[in-house]
Amino acid sequence: MSEESPTAKPADAETTAAAAVGGTPAGPRPEPIRFFGTTWVDHTGRYGLRRAGVAVGSLAAAAAGCLVLRFAYQGLAIADVGAFVNVLVVIMFAICSAIAFRRTWDGFGKRHDPQSVASMRSLMTIGFIGSLLAYFFRALKEAPGEQLHREEYEKARVRYEKRTARRAGHPSKRKRRK
């Protein structure tokens, strides 16, 4: 998350007035969330409808995924691969879905290491139903990832306020002591 925009200036009276006129506050910008943009900050822009849409969409996608897996299982039954392979496939999808659910759910509260994300990508792909269900359940409470983004945004705002409160105006306009 960026601390400041590239064009942000110190928060003196000039900058504050310019920010009020332009409508863009000085300081850190909230990070957009998929499907929500930055509406999660103040819950505007049909935030409730978006949450409902994400919940319904993820549940519908999970149901469609279950239907596809059922067709795959029927294909295995038609191929007569044996009971052992059938049980193995069911257990594999159940375990991968449970792990994907847990990792997705934990990802709403903390950022994962990019290297561990890359190493778990295939398992998360197999357990896609678990990830979709995690999105569904989180969307019932808040925008998926809102808690993490809000904490990071608030910390950035506090750091920005501390940093700008110490400043005594524009450095080039200061009088030098002799």
C-alpha positions as CSV (number, residue, x, y, z in Angstrom):
1,M,0.0,0.0,0.0
2,S,1.4,3.3,-0.9
3,E,2.2,5.9,1.8
4,E,1.4,8.9,-0.4
5,S,0.6,9.6,-4.0
6,P,3.5,10.7,-6.1
7,T,2.2,14.3,-6.2
8,A,1.3,14.6,-2.5
9,K,2.8,17.5,-0.7
10,P,3.2,18.2,3.0
11,A,-0.1,18.9,4.8
12,D,0.2,22.6,5.3
13,A,-2.6,25.2,5.0
14,E,-2.0,25.4,1.2
15,T,-2.2,21.7,0.6
16,T,-5.2,21.2,2.9
17,A,-7.1,23.9,1.1
18,A,-6.1,22.5,-2.3
19,A,-7.2,19.0,-1.1
20,A,-10.6,20.4,0.0
21,V,-11.1,22.1,-3.4
22,G,-10.0,19.1,-5.4
23,G,-11.9,16.6,-3.3
24,T,-8.9,14.3,-2.9
25,P,-7.5,14.2,0.6
26,A,-3.7,14.4,1.1
27,G,-2.1,11.3,2.5
28,P,-2.4,7.6,1.9
29,R,-5.0,6.3,-0.5
30,P,-7.1,3.2,0.4
31,E,-6.2,0.1,-1.6
32,P,-9.1,-1.1,-3.8
33,I,-10.7,-4.5,-3.1
34,R,-11.9,-6.6,-6.0
35,F,-15.6,-5.9,-6.8
36,F,-15.7,-3.1,-4.3
37,G,-13.0,-0.6,-5.3
38,T,-12.6,1.8,-2.4
39,T,-16.3,1.8,-1.4
40,W,-15.3,-0.3,1.6
41,V,-13.9,2.7,3.3
42,D,-17.2,4.5,3.9
43,H,-19.7,1.8,2.6
44,T,-21.0,4.0,-0.2
45,G,-21.7,3.2,-3.9
46,R,-24.2,0.4,-3.3
47,Y,-21.8,-1.4,-1.0
48,G,-24.5,-3.6,0.5
49,L,-25.7,-4.7,-3.0
50,R,-22.1,-5.5,-3.9
51,R,-21.7,-7.6,-0.8
52,A,-24.9,-9.5,-1.6
53,G,-23.8,-9.9,-5.2
54,V,-20.4,-11.3,-4.1
55,A,-22.1,-13.7,-1.7
56,V,-24.7,-14.9,-4.2
57,G,-22.1,-15.1,-7.0
58,S,-19.6,-17.1,-5.0
59,L,-22.3,-19.5,-3.7
60,A,-23.6,-20.0,-7.3
61,A,-20.0,-20.6,-8.6
62,A,-19.4,-23.1,-5.8
63,A,-22.7,-24.9,-6.7
64,A,-21.6,-25.0,-10.4
65,G,-18.2,-26.3,-9.3
66,C,-19.9,-29.1,-7.3
67,L,-22.0,-29.9,-10.4
68,V,-18.8,-30.2,-12.5
69,L,-17.1,-32.4,-9.9
70,R,-20.2,-34.6,-9.9
71,F,-19.9,-35.0,-13.7
72,A,-16.2,-35.9,-13.3
73,Y,-17.1,-38.4,-10.6
74,Q,-19.7,-40.0,-12.8
75,G,-17.1,-40.2,-15.6
76,L,-14.9,-42.1,-13.2
77,A,-17.8,-44.4,-12.3
78,I,-18.5,-45.0,-16.0
79,A,-14.8,-45.7,-16.7
80,D,-15.0,-48.3,-13.9
81,V,-11.7,-47.3,-12.3
82,G,-12.5,-49.0,-9.0
83,A,-13.7,-48.0,-5.6
84,F,-10.2,-47.1,-4.3
85,V,-9.7,-44.4,-7.0
86,N,-13.2,-43.1,-6.5
87,V,-12.7,-42.8,-2.7
88,L,-9.2,-41.3,-3.3
89,V,-10.6,-38.6,-5.6
90,V,-13.4,-37.7,-3.1
91,I,-10.9,-37.5,-0.2
92,M,-8.5,-35.4,-2.3
93,F,-11.1,-32.8,-3.2
94,A,-12.4,-32.7,0.4
95,I,-9.0,-32.2,1.9
96,C,-7.9,-29.6,-0.8
97,S,-11.2,-27.7,-0.3
98,A,-10.8,-27.6,3.4
99,I,-7.2,-26.3,3.1
100,A,-8.2,-23.8,0.5
101,F,-11.1,-22.6,2.7
102,R,-8.7,-22.1,5.6
103,R,-6.0,-20.3,3.6
104,T,-8.5,-18.1,2.0
105,W,-10.2,-17.3,5.3
106,D,-6.8,-16.5,6.9
107,G,-5.9,-14.4,3.9
108,F,-8.8,-12.0,4.8
109,G,-7.0,-11.1,8.0
110,K,-3.3,-11.2,7.2
111,R,-1.2,-11.1,4.1
112,H,0.5,-14.4,3.1
113,D,4.1,-14.7,2.0
114,P,4.2,-14.5,-1.8
115,Q,6.4,-17.6,-1.9
116,S,4.0,-19.7,0.1
117,V,1.1,-18.4,-2.1
118,A,3.0,-19.7,-5.2
119,S,3.7,-23.0,-3.7
120,M,0.1,-23.5,-2.7
121,R,-1.4,-22.4,-6.0
122,S,-2.1,-25.9,-7.4
123,L,-3.7,-27.1,-4.1
124,M,-5.8,-23.9,-4.0
125,T,-6.9,-24.6,-7.6
126,I,-8.0,-28.1,-6.8
127,G,-9.8,-26.9,-3.7
128,F,-11.5,-24.0,-5.5
129,I,-14.9,-24.8,-3.9
130,G,-13.4,-24.1,-0.4
131,S,-12.2,-20.7,-1.6
132,L,-15.5,-19.9,-3.0
133,L,-17.3,-20.8,0.2
134,A,-14.9,-18.7,2.2
135,Y,-15.8,-15.7,0.0
136,F,-19.5,-16.5,0.5
137,F,-19.2,-16.6,4.3
138,R,-17.0,-13.5,4.5
139,A,-19.3,-11.5,2.3
140,L,-22.1,-12.1,4.8
141,K,-20.1,-10.2,7.3
142,E,-18.1,-7.6,5.3
143,A,-16.3,-7.2,2.0
144,P,-13.7,-10.0,1.7
145,G,-10.5,-8.5,2.8
146,E,-12.0,-5.4,4.2
147,Q,-10.7,-6.0,7.8
148,L,-7.1,-6.3,6.5
149,H,-7.3,-3.3,4.2
150,R,-9.0,-1.2,6.9
151,E,-6.2,-2.0,9.5
152,E,-3.5,-1.2,7.0
153,Y,-5.2,2.0,5.9
154,E,-5.7,3.2,9.4
155,K,-2.1,2.5,10.3
156,A,-1.0,4.4,7.2
157,R,-3.3,7.3,8.1
158,V,-1.8,7.4,11.7
159,R,1.8,7.3,10.3
160,Y,0.9,10.1,7.9
161,E,-0.7,12.2,10.5
162,K,2.3,11.8,12.8
163,R,4.7,12.6,10.0
164,T,2.8,15.7,8.9
165,A,2.1,17.0,12.4
166,R,5.9,17.4,13.0
167,R,6.4,19.6,10.0
168,A,6.4,23.3,10.3
169,G,5.5,24.2,6.8
170,H,7.3,24.2,3.5
171,P,11.1,23.8,4.1
172,S,12.2,26.2,1.3
173,K,10.1,29.0,2.9
174,R,11.8,28.8,6.3
175,K,14.1,31.5,7.5
176,R,17.6,30.5,8.3
177,R,19.0,31.2,11.7
178,K,22.2,33.2,11.8
